[in-house]
Amino acid sequence: MEGVLQNVNVPRAQTNKKNAGLIPVGLWGRQSGDPQNEWSFQLDQGQKLKTITIDHGDDVIYSLMFTTEAPGGVLTTSNKFGGWNGGQTVSEVTLDSDEEIVGIKGSIGTWGTSALGTPQNTWSFQLEPTYNLKKITIDHGDLIYSLMFTAQNKGLTYTSEKAGGWNGGDIVSEITFDGDEKINGISGTIALSRGTYAGYTVVSSISFMTNKKVYGPFGNVRGTPFTVQWEEGSFAGFYGLAGYYIDSIGVYLKATNR
């Protein structure tokens, strides 16, 4: 990402001292701010979440508001969180009376170039619900040239298309995960490309962390570092931009039952 890169860590569930009965999971995104930047929404006893109002655009979420319903049908709407700028679209999610939220799914990133890509530059790998990540294939040298992912479910195996790789690197490395091994983080560096296609912001090195070990670094460790960790079992895939190299990478996450 051109400019300042912020490390993002997703901590494990921890006890909220102010509200001992609540277990916060997250944060996803920026990790610190001034008091006026911090927001919190909590249901009071007996309340149900009725409506979520999302002000958004193509790239980001601008603001969130929450409407709750108390016994007797009394509705209360929270303050608007965010929204110092406005998006192009305001969407509302209205829940049925017997409907409850059981999880969220989102994405973290992107690390690398912040430029918009054409469709052929956009890559995405998402795990199907019953599949596990089995193998990652990395073509690398001075930079990360391409990535491929292999998923497995019992006797079925699926290998993604190659992301990037319009040029090839000097080394092709494979990471093969054990059956009980789960990926729970990545780290790497962002730098400008060198050589024939110099001057592009790309992923210059990357490592993959699991509950057993760290694989890497692959590529050349130089430039601005980044790292992200997530709750074991919440990994759902990767996405980003690519061309001659892996220009950027982000992570899809899903909610866990833990």
N, C-alpha and C positions, 0 to 999 in steps of 0.2 A: 504494500500500500504506500503510495507516495505520501511523504510527510511523516507525521509521527505515528508509530505503531504502538499499540497498547497491548501488554500481555493480558490474557483473559484466563482466569482460573475458575472452574466450577467446583466449589467445595462440596464435600459430602454433607449430608444432613447434620444440622447442629441444633442445640437447644437455644431457643430464644429466651433470654433471661427476663425480659419484660413480660412475655406471655409464655409461661413455661409449658402450656399445653399445645403450643404450635411448633411445628418443625419446618423451618424454611429450607428450601432446596434451590440452589442457584448461588450467585447471580449469573445470568448470561448477559454479556455486554460489559460496559464500563463498570469498574469496580469501586470507584470512590468519587466523591463530589462534595460541594458545599452543602450545608443543611437545606438550603432552599431548592437543591436539586434532588433531594431524596424524597421518595414517595412510598406510601404503604396503604394497602386496602385490606381490611379484615372484616369478615362477617361477624356480626353480633349473634348472640345465642337466639335461636329461633328464626333468624333471617335465612332467606334463600336467594341465591344469585339469579336475577331475572333477565338482565340485559347487559351486554358488553358493547360499548360504542367505540369504534376504532377509526381514527382519522389517519389516513395513510396515502401513500403514493406508490409509484412503481418500485422504489428503492428502499424506503424506510417506513417505520411506524412513527407518526408525529405525536399522537396522544391517545390515551385510553381513559374511558369513564365507565363506571360500574353502577348499575341500578339494582337495588335489592328490594325484596318484598318481605314484610313482617307479617306475623299472624294478624288476620283481619284485613289483609290486602293493602296495607299502607306501604307505598313505594318511597324509597329514598335514593337519590342519585349522588354519587361521590363528587368530589372536585375533579376537574380535568387534570390528568397527570401528563405533563409535557405540553406540546402545542404552542411553543413560542413562535414556531412557524406552522403553517397549515399545509395539509396535503391536498391532493386533487379529489379524493374520494372519502366520504364518511359512510362506513358500513356499520350495521347493527346486527348483533347475534342475540336473538331472543330465545330463551330456554322454555320448554314446556314445564308445567307445574311439577311433573314427576321426573324431570331431567336434571342430572347433576354432572358437573365437569369431573372427569376421572383422570385427565392428563392434558399435557400440552406437547406440541412438537414444533420445533423451530430450527434455526440454523445459526452458526457462529462463524464469523469471519467477515470479509474475505481478506486473507493475507496475500500480498503481491500487488500487481497493478490495480489501480482504481479506475482505469479506463473501461468504458463499455465495450463489449465485444460483439462481433457479428455472430449470427447463429452457429456458423461453423467453428467459432472459437469457444463456444460455451460447452462445458462438459459437466456431466452429473452421473454419479453412481449411488443408487439407493438400494439398501438391502430389502428384499421381500421379508414379510414378518417371520417366516419359519426358517429363513436361511441364516447361516453364520459366515462371517468373513474368514476365508480359508487361506488366501494367498494374496500378496501384493508384489507386483513386478515393477521394478524401478530401472529405467534407462537413464544413466547419469554419466557425468564427467565433471567439467567445471561447473555445470548447472544441472538441474533436473529436467531432462528432455521429455520424458513421458512416464505415465503411470497406467497400470492395468490392475484390475481387481477380480479375484475369483471368489465366488460364494458357493456354499455347499449346503445341501439339505438331504440327509441320509445318503442315498445313492445318486442324487442329482447334483450336477455341477454346472455353474454358469460363470462365464468369463466375460467381463465388460469389453467394450471397444477400447482401443488405446487412446488415452487422452494426451494430446500433444504429439511430439515425435515427428514433426515435419523434417527435422534433422535427427540424426542419431548420436548418442553419446559413445563413450569408450567402454563402458561397463554396463552389463545387465545383471542386476541383483534380484534375487527372489527371497521374500519372507514367507515362510510357511508356518501357520499357527497350529498349535496343538488343539485337540478337541475341546478342552476346557479353558483355552486361552482367549481372553477378551481384550480388545484394544480399548484403552482408556485415556489416550492423549497423543498429541503430536507436538513437535517443536521444530524449529528451523531458522533460517535466515532469509532475508530479502535483500537483493542487491541488483545492480545494473549488469546486464549481459556484456560479455566481452567477445572479441574475435570478429567474425564476418558480420554477424547481426548484433552489433554492439549498441548499448545505450538504452535497452528496454528494461523496465522494472520487472523482475522475475523471481521465482523461488530458487535461491542458489544452493540451499541444502535443506534436508528434511530428515527427521527421525520419527519413529513410531514407537509409542510406549504401550505395554500391555500389563496385565496383572502379574506377569512373570519376569519380564525383562525389557530392555530398551534396544531397538534395532536401528543402527545408524551411528553417526550421520552419513547420509548419502549425498554426494555433491561436494561443493566447496564451501566450508563454513566461513562466510564473510558477509559483511553488511549488517543490517538491523535484525536482531533476534526477535522471535515470537514464540510463544508457548501457549497451549491450551490443554486443560485436563477436564474430564467429565466423569460423571457417576458410572461405575461399571455396569454394563448392560444397556446404557442409553444410546450407544452409537447406532446411527441409522444410515450413514453414508458420507460421501465427500462430493464437493462440487467446485467449480471455478472456471477460469479462462485458460486457454492453451493455444499454442501455435507451433512455432519452432521449439518452444520450451513450455514448461508449466509456468504460466504467467501468474496465477494466483490459486489459492486453495481455501476452501471453507469446509465446515463440518455440519452435517445434519444430525440432530439429536431427537430422541423421543423420550417421553416420560417413562419412568420405571415404577415398579410397584413396591420399591424398597422404602 
